[in-house]
Amino acid sequence: MSSTPSYQSWLDAHVLADSLMAEAYESLSGKERAVLKKGIARQHAVWGEYSLRESRTRSFRQGFGVVEDDAPVTYGLLVCEASYPSPAAFIAALMPALLAGVSAVLPCFISAGGGLPSQKDISAPLLGALELAGVEQAFAASEPEVCALAEMLRADSGRGRIVLLGRPGFGESLALHAHRAGVLCRSLTQPPLYYSGRLCAVLEQSFMQEGTDPVDAALCQDDDDDAMFLHLDAAHEDVWFWPKLGPGWFRTRRMRIFSLQ
C-alpha cells in the first residue's frame, strides 16, 4: 500500500464527525456502556489477540518441507445497517477483525433501504461500541457509494474481507459486488437468535431489553450453521458470537512446498 491510499478521499468525504461519535458515547448510560464493554471483553477472552505474522516450517521424512505463513488481510470492510438493533452482534463482527490484526478496519453505515443515512439515524450504541473498541473513525454512505469504496479497496489494497450486517435483504448489491470481485464476504442477515436459560425459550438478541417475546424455535436449525444460536445464561444475554466468524477468517495463509536437499 502507498502512504496515501487512493480511497483516502472517499474516506474523508464520508467520515462521521468526531463530535457525533463523542455525543453518541456520552448519550449512553453507565449500565449501557458496561454491557458494551462486557461484549468486547468476552470477544477478547474467547479469541485472544493474534500476532502480526506467524511462520511455521516443517520437514517430512518423505524428503520435502513446508513453510506456512499466516498474516492478517489488508482491510476489513464492515457494512452495517444504521439502525441495526443488536450492538452485541455488531461487536461480534467487529472484534474478530481487530483481534486478527487487520490494519484498516472500516465500519460503514447505510440505511436499511440502501440510501445515505442521516447522522441521527445511526444507532448510538453502535457508535458507542466503536468508541469502546478503540475504532476512531466510522463512515456513512449509500449502498452504491460503498460499492465504489469496495472496488477501490480491492484495486489498491489487495486481499480483504467484507462483512454485511443487517436484517434480511440488506446489502444485496454489495454481496453481488464481492462475488464478482472475488472478495470473501459474509452476509450476516439472519437474526441473532439464542436460547435463553432464563426463559427456556429462543429469543432474538437485542440491547437492554429483558423479557423479549420468544420466537419460533424452528428458525434455529441445527443442520444450518448460519442459523446456529447460542445458549446464554441470564448474565450473558447481551453477548453474541457469530458462527464461523473468528479472527482466523480475517487472516491469509500462504504455503510453500519444497524438496529437501
Kinemage of the C-alpha trace (Angstrom):
@kinemage 1
@onewidth
@group {chain A} dominant
@subgroup {mainchain}
@vectorlist {calphas} color= white
{ca met a 1} P 0.000 0.000 0.000
{ca ser a 2} L 1.157 3.541 -0.662
{ca ser a 3} L 1.378 6.020 2.204
{ca thr a 4} L -1.779 7.718 0.907
{ca pro a 5} L -4.210 5.134 -0.449
{ca ser a 6} L -6.334 6.016 -3.448
{ca tyr a 7} L -9.516 5.634 -1.420
{ca gln a 8} L -8.488 8.210 1.203
{ca ser a 9} L -10.512 10.940 -0.481
{ca trp a 10} L -13.592 8.706 -0.237
{ca leu a 11} L -12.988 8.230 3.488
{ca asp a 12} L -12.505 11.952 4.011
{ca ala a 13} L -15.793 12.701 2.258
{ca his a 14} L -17.866 10.186 4.241
{ca val a 15} L -16.308 10.164 7.704
{ca leu a 16} L -18.559 10.870 10.659
{ca ala a 17} L -17.683 13.924 12.707
{ca asp a 18} L -15.695 13.282 15.880
{ca ser a 19} L -18.334 15.263 17.771
{ca leu a 20} L -21.044 12.846 16.650
{ca met a 21} L -19.045 9.857 17.866
{ca ala a 22} L -18.440 11.600 21.200
{ca glu a 23} L -22.082 12.620 21.587
{ca ala a 24} L -23.253 9.077 20.902
{ca tyr a 25} L -20.926 7.732 23.584
{ca glu a 26} L -21.966 10.393 26.094
{ca ser a 27} L -25.651 9.627 25.460
{ca leu a 28} L -25.232 6.090 26.798
{ca ser a 29} L -25.875 5.370 30.436
{ca gly a 30} L -23.265 3.764 32.649
{ca lys a 31} L -25.177 0.473 32.512
{ca glu a 32} L -25.329 0.582 28.712
{ca arg a 33} L -21.592 1.201 28.477
{ca ala a 34} L -20.963 -1.697 30.855
{ca val a 35} L -22.996 -4.001 28.613
{ca leu a 36} L -20.956 -2.997 25.569
{ca lys a 37} L -17.686 -3.382 27.497
{ca lys a 38} L -18.674 -6.890 28.557
{ca gly a 39} L -19.341 -7.911 24.962
{ca ile a 40} L -15.934 -6.601 23.897
{ca ala a 41} L -14.216 -8.292 26.853
{ca arg a 42} L -15.812 -11.664 26.043
{ca gln a 43} L -14.528 -11.403 22.477
{ca his a 44} L -11.018 -10.736 23.774
{ca ala a 45} L -11.187 -13.642 26.200
{ca val a 46} L -12.539 -16.200 23.731
{ca trp a 47} L -10.465 -15.309 20.659
{ca gly a 48} L -7.350 -13.693 22.059
{ca glu a 49} L -5.150 -11.260 20.155
{ca tyr a 50} L -3.347 -12.724 17.146
{ca ser a 51} L 0.284 -11.990 16.356
{ca leu a 52} L 1.003 -9.723 13.418
{ca arg a 53} L 2.622 -12.500 11.413
{ca glu a 54} L 3.414 -16.154 12.011
{ca ser a 55} L 5.646 -18.572 10.112
{ca arg a 56} L 5.945 -22.315 10.610
{ca thr a 57} L 8.422 -24.652 8.918
{ca arg a 58} L 8.077 -28.425 8.869
{ca ser a 59} L 10.314 -31.113 7.380
{ca phe a 60} L 8.936 -34.514 6.395
{ca arg a 61} L 10.676 -37.867 6.165
{ca gln a 62} L 9.472 -38.187 2.568
{ca gly a 63} L 12.086 -35.619 1.594
{ca phe a 64} L 10.147 -32.379 1.391
{ca gly a 65} L 9.449 -29.381 3.572
{ca val a 66} L 6.560 -26.962 4.080
{ca val a 67} L 6.609 -23.322 5.115
{ca glu a 68} L 3.290 -21.818 6.204
{ca asp a 69} L 2.888 -18.068 6.638
{ca asp a 70} L -0.140 -16.592 8.390
{ca ala a 71} L -0.943 -12.867 8.402
{ca pro a 72} L -3.943 -10.527 8.594
{ca val a 73} L -5.657 -9.328 5.441
{ca thr a 74} L -5.067 -5.733 4.422
{ca tyr a 75} L -8.556 -4.403 5.111
{ca gly a 76} L -11.876 -5.326 6.652
{ca leu a 77} L -14.972 -3.507 5.389
{ca leu a 78} L -17.830 -3.813 7.883
{ca val a 79} L -21.063 -2.531 6.352
{ca cys a 80} L -23.859 -2.214 8.889
{ca glu a 81} L -27.469 -1.118 8.773
{ca ala a 82} L -27.584 2.258 10.521
{ca ser a 83} L -30.459 1.255 12.807
{ca tyr a 84} L -29.246 -2.297 13.470
{ca pro a 85} L -30.806 -3.257 16.811
{ca ser a 86} L -28.103 -5.532 18.267
{ca pro a 87} L -24.801 -3.856 19.181
{ca ala a 88} L -23.631 -7.190 20.614
{ca ala a 89} L -23.920 -8.761 17.160
{ca phe a 90} L -22.146 -5.703 15.732
{ca ile a 91} L -19.322 -6.165 18.246
{ca ala a 92} L -19.106 -9.841 17.282
{ca ala a 93} L -18.493 -8.818 13.656
{ca leu a 94} L -16.066 -6.011 14.509
{ca met a 95} L -13.806 -7.525 17.151
{ca pro a 96} L -12.538 -10.549 15.176
{ca ala a 97} L -11.075 -8.199 12.546
{ca leu a 98} L -9.383 -6.092 15.215
{ca leu a 99} L -8.057 -9.132 17.077
{ca ala a 100} L -6.778 -10.599 13.808
{ca gly a 101} L -4.559 -7.538 13.400
{ca val a 102} L -6.255 -6.033 10.335
{ca ser a 103} L -4.739 -2.570 9.961
{ca ala a 104} L -7.653 -0.944 8.098
{ca val a 105} L -10.967 -1.817 9.747
{ca leu a 106} L -13.607 0.386 8.123
{ca pro a 107} L -17.125 0.484 9.619
{ca cys a 108} L -19.632 1.940 7.142
{ca phe a 109} L -23.272 2.645 7.931
{ca ile a 110} L -26.002 2.698 5.299
{ca ser a 111} L -29.766 2.889 5.659
{ca ala a 112} L -31.941 -0.220 5.534
{ca gly a 113} L -33.093 0.768 2.054
{ca gly a 114} L -29.556 1.319 0.807
{ca gly a 115} L -29.594 5.117 0.970
{ca leu a 116} L -27.388 7.589 2.795
{ca pro a 117} L -28.429 7.664 6.464
{ca ser a 118} L -28.626 10.922 8.326
{ca gln a 119} L -26.289 11.128 11.269
{ca lys a 120} L -29.179 10.960 13.742
{ca asp a 121} L -30.293 7.678 12.145
{ca ile a 122} L -27.154 5.831 13.216
{ca ser a 123} L -27.757 3.936 16.436
{ca ala a 124} L -25.859 5.463 19.372
{ca pro a 125} L -24.939 2.054 20.892
{ca leu a 126} L -23.239 1.076 17.617
{ca leu a 127} L -21.114 4.222 17.690
{ca gly a 128} L -20.501 3.752 21.401
{ca ala a 129} L -19.234 0.227 20.733
{ca leu a 130} L -16.732 1.620 18.230
{ca glu a 131} L -15.529 4.157 20.785
{ca leu a 132} L -15.029 1.462 23.412
{ca ala a 133} L -13.274 -0.831 20.952
{ca gly a 134} L -10.803 1.907 20.054
{ca val a 135} L -12.016 2.438 16.489
{ca glu a 136} L -11.605 6.154 15.873
{ca gln a 137} L -13.458 6.595 12.580
{ca ala a 138} L -16.720 5.417 11.050
{ca phe a 139} L -18.409 6.336 7.797
{ca ala a 140} L -21.900 6.927 6.392
{ca ala a 141} L -22.758 6.434 2.730
{ca ser a 142} L -25.285 4.993 0.320
{ca glu a 143} L -25.010 1.408 -0.868
{ca pro a 144} L -23.717 2.396 -4.348
{ca glu a 145} L -21.097 4.614 -2.710
{ca val a 146} L -19.924 1.751 -0.504
{ca cys a 147} L -19.732 -0.469 -3.590
{ca ala a 148} L -17.404 2.135 -5.094
{ca leu a 149} L -15.276 2.057 -1.932
{ca ala a 150} L -15.150 -1.733 -2.041
{ca glu a 151} L -13.806 -1.598 -5.594
{ca met a 152} L -11.174 0.977 -4.648
{ca leu a 153} L -10.084 -1.157 -1.702
{ca arg a 154} L -9.804 -4.251 -3.881
{ca ala a 155} L -7.785 -2.418 -6.513
{ca asp a 156} L -5.499 -0.597 -4.075
{ca ser a 157} L -5.083 -2.914 -1.118
{ca gly a 158} L -5.221 -6.472 -2.361
{ca arg a 159} L -6.655 -9.073 -0.034
{ca gly a 160} L -9.537 -8.037 2.161
{ca arg a 161} L -12.832 -9.137 3.662
{ca ile a 162} L -16.350 -7.708 3.594
{ca val a 163} L -18.960 -8.266 6.311
{ca leu a 164} L -22.576 -7.220 5.806
{ca leu a 165} L -24.661 -6.819 8.941
{ca gly a 166} L -28.357 -6.066 8.735
{ca arg a 167} L -31.801 -7.519 8.509
{ca pro a 168} L -32.869 -9.884 5.678
{ca gly a 169} L -32.283 -8.399 2.220
{ca phe a 170} L -29.630 -5.960 3.435
{ca gly a 171} L -26.666 -5.134 1.194
{ca glu a 172} L -27.571 -7.356 -1.743
{ca ser a 173} L -25.669 -5.287 -4.330
{ca leu a 174} L -22.590 -5.326 -2.084
{ca ala a 175} L -22.786 -9.106 -1.801
{ca leu a 176} L -23.026 -9.352 -5.587
{ca his a 177} L -20.080 -6.989 -5.996
{ca ala a 178} L -17.964 -9.103 -3.618
{ca his a 179} L -18.896 -12.260 -5.527
{ca arg a 180} L -17.953 -10.751 -8.865
{ca ala a 181} L -14.735 -9.244 -7.500
{ca gly a 182} L -13.648 -12.453 -5.774
{ca val a 183} L -13.581 -10.867 -2.317
{ca leu a 184} L -14.607 -13.082 0.581
{ca cys a 185} L -17.854 -11.791 2.068
{ca arg a 186} L -20.028 -12.841 4.988
{ca ser a 187} L -23.638 -11.704 4.793
{ca leu a 188} L -24.990 -11.751 8.348
{ca thr a 189} L -28.664 -11.167 7.682
{ca gln a 190} L -30.049 -13.989 9.798
{ca pro a 191} L -31.487 -12.669 13.074
{ca pro a 192} L -29.126 -13.299 16.020
{ca leu a 193} L -31.146 -15.922 17.873
{ca tyr a 194} L -30.154 -17.641 21.093
{ca tyr a 195} L -31.576 -19.996 23.676
{ca ser a 196} L -32.291 -18.184 26.917
{ca gly a 197} L -31.557 -20.192 30.027
{ca arg a 198} L -33.550 -17.616 31.946
{ca leu a 199} L -36.769 -18.119 29.998
{ca cys a 200} L -36.097 -21.566 28.469
{ca ala a 201} L -37.042 -20.157 25.078
{ca val a 202} L -35.456 -18.916 21.847
{ca leu a 203} L -35.065 -15.125 21.728
{ca glu a 204} L -33.651 -12.575 19.328
{ca gln a 205} L -30.600 -10.792 20.728
{ca ser a 206} L -31.379 -7.151 21.464
{ca phe a 207} L -29.948 -4.287 23.505
{ca met a 208} L -31.023 -3.588 27.070
{ca gln a 209} L -34.363 -5.337 26.614
{ca glu a 210} L -35.489 -8.018 29.018
{ca gly a 211} L -38.486 -10.236 28.583
{ca thr a 212} L -38.365 -10.199 24.789
{ca asp a 213} L -41.117 -12.287 23.248
{ca pro a 214} L -39.882 -15.778 22.264
{ca val a 215} L -39.531 -16.536 18.566
{ca asp a 216} L -40.298 -19.704 16.636
{ca ala a 217} L -37.622 -22.243 17.548
{ca ala a 218} L -37.914 -23.680 14.026
{ca leu a 219} L -35.897 -20.666 12.855
{ca cys a 220} L -32.884 -22.235 14.595
{ca gln a 221} L -31.991 -25.369 12.646
{ca asp a 222} L -29.079 -27.396 13.969
{ca asp a 223} L -28.134 -28.508 10.447
{ca asp a 224} L -27.789 -24.930 9.230
{ca asp a 225} L -24.542 -23.441 10.527
{ca asp a 226} L -25.576 -19.889 9.732
{ca ala a 227} L -28.740 -20.259 11.807
{ca met a 228} L -26.845 -21.626 14.806
{ca phe a 229} L -27.785 -19.971 18.044
{ca leu a 230} L -26.063 -19.693 21.407
{ca his a 231} L -27.176 -20.980 24.772
{ca leu a 232} L -26.848 -17.982 27.090
{ca asp a 233} L -27.482 -17.682 30.803
{ca ala a 234} L -29.057 -14.621 32.391
{ca ala a 235} L -25.674 -12.898 32.786
{ca his a 236} L -24.795 -13.239 29.103
{ca glu a 237} L -27.955 -12.458 27.183
{ca asp a 238} L -26.282 -9.252 25.995
{ca val a 239} L -23.304 -11.126 24.467
{ca trp a 240} L -23.053 -12.535 20.954
{ca phe a 241} L -20.735 -14.643 18.774
{ca trp a 242} L -21.320 -15.261 15.073
{ca pro a 243} L -20.742 -18.838 13.908
{ca lys a 244} L -17.607 -19.266 11.799
{ca leu a 245} L -16.627 -15.597 12.136
{ca gly a 246} L -13.491 -15.516 14.242
{ca pro a 247} L -10.163 -13.766 13.741
{ca gly a 248} L -8.969 -16.620 11.522
{ca trp a 249} L -11.438 -15.551 8.826
{ca phe a 250} L -9.575 -12.250 8.597
{ca arg a 251} L -6.207 -13.928 8.075
{ca thr a 252} L -4.472 -15.311 4.991
{ca arg a 253} L -2.324 -18.411 4.843
{ca arg a 254} L 0.382 -18.970 2.273
{ca met a 255} L 2.138 -22.311 1.844
{ca arg a 256} L 5.444 -23.126 0.134
{ca ile a 257} L 6.375 -26.752 -0.521
{ca phe a 258} L 9.975 -27.573 -1.432
{ca ser a 259} L 12.271 -30.539 -1.791
{ca leu a 260} L 14.876 -31.169 0.897
{ca gln a 261} L 18.444 -31.433 -0.341
